[in-house]
Amino acid sequence: MAIRVQLITLGCSKNRVDSEHLLRQIFAGGLEISPEGEDLSLAKVDTVVINTCGFIKDAKEESIETILNACEAKKRGYIRKIYVFGCLSQRYRLELEKQIPEVDGFFGAFDARSVMTALGHTWNEELNNRRYLTTPAHYAYLKISEGCDRICSYCSIPLIRGSHTSVPEKDLADEAKHLAESGVKELIVVAQDTTYYGIDLYKERRLASLLETLSKVDGIEWIRLLYSYPASFPESVLDVMASNPKICKYLDIPLQHISDKVLSNMRRNVDGRTTRELVRKFRERVPGIVLRTTMIVGHPGETKTAFNELLDFVSEAKFERLGAFTYSQEEGTWGAQNLKDNVREKEKQERYLRLMELQSGISLNYNMSKIGKSERVLIDSFTDGLFTARSMSESPEVDGEILIAPDRLHSKASANKIIGTFANVTIENADEYDLIAKFLKN
């Protein structure tokens, strides 16, 4: 009987790509894969592999809790072995080995080959650009680089993942080709900083060129860009986004703040004026663009005046999507070594709630503006009698959904035939998160 392995992925979509590369090797090695989330007490899993996150406090706590839950399952006899890799063990491997000896092996973020060796198999180099998808079969994340050369005050990623390293364009095109052949229609381009792509390999920013190359892959119909960086943003990307129908008019660009003082303390290499000008260019050069951003509240140096400036900016910019975090001081970062965490936790939480309340109204107004309009959507799933879908304006996992009541009764089999296909719908109603739609008749 084949050894059964369950791989649990924590953290971001970049981690998910790493897991999917490892799962393809596991599958090729003749091991059986247990779906993530399957109950370990029932799944007859031999080995659990955990891909951890170590970015911020909450993520680290979730990773530790997941490891301890696996250890409890091992103690109860549900599983035999536990292997841990990824960001948390990259940074804290020695401490983890001492504190959680029940784990059979800790490995770093770049040690997937060693994980395969621990599983009793060798790494197949011919499968380097192949994936075993854990997303729905019609979309996939494509990680175009590793690491980051930025030294933002709050961020531990360079400490964990090292300096920026681009994946060669030909390898990404090959990976995209194989994903398309497996049924992927939407590529979601990710990296720690997608705008830096190509500088190390080609001595210039090559993101626009890469997007054009990916758009030529047969079968790929949408390409979505996440995790861009505002400083020295390559404006050629805007030209491609405006002219190429396969590139979603959607951009995820974490701006983090607008106050000059806070941005300086964050070491973002950009000021408030430049940020405002950049947002204006996005709107002007790519009409209809949907902007997703992230803000940090309570960063050292964020006075009440600075926070109010942030509220004013968000009110003016009217970002279609916005998320926020409260500042968390992470050991080893520039901020932890050089800045005093001088905003009380209660104040951070209050600022967070005020910002998200403001954004809630902006998001509702944007969604309400869609009522009566037609959209081309990609069907993601069918649950409780409703299809869930997304247009070019929604990214999976982080944005709202378009909910569609079917125009006829569907069996599970007939509904599954529709999942992963495109359809035209009319938006009929909305709340601050989701849209309600109906299918347009052909």
N, C-alpha and C positions, 0 to 999 in steps of 0.2 A: 504493500500500500504506500502511495506517495506521501511524503511529509506535507502537512497542511500548514500554511503560513498566513498569518493576518498581519498586514502592515497598517499601522495607525499614523495618519499624517496630522500634525498640529501646525498652527501658524498660517503663513501666507501662501498665495498661489505659487510662489517660487519654490517653496518646499514641496508643494504638490507635484511640480514637474520633476524634482529630484526623486520623489517616491515612485513616479510612473516609469522613470528610466530603470530604477532598481526592480520594480515589479516585472518589467519585461524580461530582465535577466533571470528572475526567479521562475517565471513561467517557462522560459526557454530551457532552464535547468531541470525541468520535469517535476518541479514542486507544484503542489496544488494551492491555489490562492483562496483564502476565506475572505468574503466581502468585509470591508471595514464597517464596524458597527455590529457585526454578528455577535450574539451573546456567547461569550467564551465558555459559559457553563454548558452550552448546548452544541457548540460548533465543532467539537472534536479537533481543535487546533493544537498542533504540536508546538509551534513557535510563534511568538509575537515580536514584531519588529516595530519600534516606535521612532518616528522621525520628529524630533522635538523642535520647539521654538524657544529662543532665549532673548527676545527683543526687549520686552518691558516686564515689569513685575508681574502683572496679571498673566502674561504668556508663560513666564517661568513657573508660576504656581500651577497653571493648568498642566504643564509638562510633568512636573513632579507628581501631581495627583494621578495623572494617567499611568506613570511608571509604578506608583505604589499600588494602584488598582490591579495592574498586571501581576505584581508581586503577590498580591492576595490570591489572585486566580491560580498562580503557580503553587502557593502554599496549600490550596484546596485540591490540587491535583488536576485542575482543568487544562493546564498547559505545562510543558516541560522546560522550555527555554525562553529567555527574554533577551533581546538585543536592542540597544538604544544608540541612535546616531542623530546627527543634525546639529542645530545651533547651540542648544543647551549643553550638550556633551562636548562640543567643540571648545566651549569656553570654560566649562567647569568639570572636566572629565575626572581629574584627580580627586576632587571633593566628592563627586558622585560615587566613584568607586569605593571610597571609604564609608560613605553614609548609607549606600544601598547595595550591600554585597550580594543580595539575592539576584541581581541582574547578572546574566552570564557574559555580557560583553558590552563595553561602552566604546563607541567609535565617533570620530569627528564628522563634521559636515561634508568632508570630501572623501570619506572612507567607504563608499558604497562597495568597492571591490573587496575590501576586508570583510564587510558584512556577508558578501557572497561566499567568501572563503569559510567564514564561521558556519554558514549554512551547508557547507560541504560541497560547494560547486565553484567553478572558475568563471571569471568574467569573459563574456563573448564579445570581443572587440568589434565584430561585424554588426553588432546590434546597438552600437553607441548612439545612433540617431533614431532608435525605435522606442516606442512607448506602449505601456499597458494602461489605457485610460481609466481614470476613476471619476472623471466628469461624465455627464451624458455624452453619448457617442457623437453628437453633432457639433460640439465645440471643445476647444482645447486651449490651454495656456501654452505660450511659446516663450521660453526664457532666452533672451538674446545676449545676456552678459551676466557675469558673476562679480560680486564685490562692489566696492565704491571708493572713489578717490576723494569724496567730500568728507569734511570733518565737522559735521553739524554738532553743536554742543551737546545735544540730548541723545545722540544716536550711537548705539553700540555695534552697528552692522560692520563698519570697517575693522573693528577689533575681532569680530567673529569670522567674517567672510573675506577679509583682506582687500587688496586693491582691485580696481576695476579691470576685468578681463573679458573682452568681447568674444563671442562665439563666431567663427568665420562664417561669412555670408553664405558660402556654398553649403556648409553643414546645416544651416538654418533652412535653406531652400530644400535640401534633401529631407530634413525632418518634416517640413510642411507638406512636401509631396506625399510622404508615407501617411501622414495624418489624414490628408485629403482622400487618399485611396481607401482608408479605413472608414470613411463616411463623415469626417469633420468638415463642416461648412463655415465655421467661424473660428478665426485665430485671435487670441487675446494676447497681445505682445506685452511681456513683463520683463522687468529687471529691477535692480535697486535704483538705477537711474537710466531710463531708456534713452534720454537725449544725449548721453555721453557715448553712445554706441559708435564703435569704429575708430576712436581716437588712438587706441593702443595698436591696432592692427594696420590701419590705413592712414594714420596721421591726420585725420579729419573726421568730423562728425558725419556718419553715413546713414543715419536713421531714415532720411527721406528716400535714399537709394534702396535701402533694405525693404521699406514698405512697398516700393514699386516692384521689386523682385518678387516678394511674397504674393502680390496681387496677380502675378502672372501664372501662379500655380493653379492648374485646372481643378475645379471642385471647390476652391475657397471662394466664398461669396462676400464675407464680411471680414474686415481686419480692424480690431479695436486696440487703441493705444492707452496703456496705463503707466503710472509711476514716472511721469516726466518731472523735470527739474526746471525751475524758472530762470536761474542765472544762465545767461548766454544761450537761451532757448534757440535751437536751429529753425529759423523761420521758413526754411525750405519745406519743412514738414507741413506747414500750413498750406502751401501751394499744392502739395500732393493731396492733402485732405480735401481741399476745395475742388480739385479737378478729377480725382480718381473715384468713381462710384463705389468701388469695393472698400474704400477706407471710410470707416464710420466717422461721421461728424460728431465725434465724442472724444474728450480728452480728460484724463485723470492727471491733475497736476497739483500735488500738495504744496500750497503756498505758505502754510503754517502761521503767518501773521502779516500785519501791515505796518505796525509801528516801526520806525527806523531803529529806535533803541532796542526793541525786542529782537528784530531781525539781526541786528549787529551782535547781540548776546547769543543768538542762535547760530551765528557764523554761517549765514545763508548766502553771503556774497551777492546780495541784492537788497535794494531799499524799497520803501513804500512807493515812491514815484515811479520807479521802473516796473514794479508789480502792477500798478494801475495801468500803465501804458501797455503792458503785455496783455492784460485782460481786454483792453480796448482793441488791440490788434487781432486777438482771437475772434472777437465778435465781428469786426469789420471785414477781415479777410476770409473767414469761413462762416458765411451767413447761416444761421440756424444751428451753430455748434452748441453742443451740450457740454457744460463744464462741471466736472466733479473735483472738489478740492477737500483738503483736510486742514484743520486749524488746531493749534495747541494753546490751551489757556493755562494761566498760572505759571508760565515760564519765569525764571528769575529776571527781574527788571520790568515785569508787566505791572505797571501801576494801574490805578483805576482809570486814569486818563488814557493810557495805552489800550486798555480793554475797551473803553468806549469808542476809541478810534477804530478798533476792529469791528465793533457792532455797526458803526457807520459805514465802513467799507463793505461789509456783507450786505447791508441794506441797499447800497448803491449797485454792487456788482450783480446781485440777484443770481447767485450760482444755482443751477438747476439741482445739483446734488452737493451736499456738504456733510462731512463727518467731523468729529472733534474728539480730542483727548485732553485729559488733564496732565500737566507735566509730572513726569516720574523721573527722579534722579537715579541714573544708572551708574554703578561703580565702574571706574575706569574711563568714563567719557570725559571729554574736555570740560563739560559743564560741571560735572561732579568735582573736578579738580580745581576749577577756577571760579565758580559762581556759587553763591549762597542760595539755597532753596528758600526764598524769603516770602513766599505767598502761602498763607495758611491753607490747610487741606479743605476746610469748610468753605473758604473763599473760592478756591479752585472749583469746587462742586457747584457753588452758586453761579459762578461765571459760565461754567459749562451748560447749566440748565437754561440760563438766559440766552446764550448763543443758540442753543438747539431749539428753543421756543421761537426765536426770531426766524430761524431757518425753516421751521415747520410751516409758518405762514407763507414764506417764499415758495416752498415746494408745493404747497396746496394751490397757490395761485398759478404756478406753472402747469401743474397737472390739470387744473380746471380749464386752462387755455387750450387744452388738447381736445376738449369735448366737441364732437361734431366733425372732427378731422379723420381722414383715413390714414392708416399706417400699414406698412409691410412688416410682418412680424415673423419671428422664428419660434416655432412651438417647442417648449421645453419639457412639458410634462402634462399628465392628466391625473387629477386627484379630486376625490369627492365630487365627481360629476362636472368639474371645470377644467378646461385647458389653461395652463399658464404659459405665457409667451413674453417675448421681448422685442422691441423695435431696435433700431440703431441707437436709440437714446437711453437704453438700459443695459448695464453690465450685469452679468450673473453674480449672485451671492451678495452684492453690496447695494444694489438698487432695488426699487420696487418692481412689481410685475404687472403684466397686462392679463387680466382674468377674462376668459371667454366662455360663455355658456354655449354648448354645442347646439346646432340647429336640429339635431336628431339624437336619438338614443344611441349610445355607443357601447359595444362590448369592449372588454379590455383589449382584445386582439385588434379590433378595428381602430380603437383609440391609439394603440401603439404604432399603427401605420402612419398616423398623422404626426406623431412626435418626431422632431428633427426635420420637418418640412416647413416651407415658407407659406404664408397665407396673407391675404389682405383683410383688414378689419376696420370697423368704424368705432371710434371711442364714444361711449355713451354716458359715462359717469366717471367720477374720480374722487379720491381722498388724497391726503398728503403723501401717501406712499404708493398706492396702486391705482391702476386704471381699469375700468370695466368696459368691455368691448363686445361687439358681435361680428360674426363673419360676414364679409361681403359676398353676395351670390355672384357666381361667375356669369 
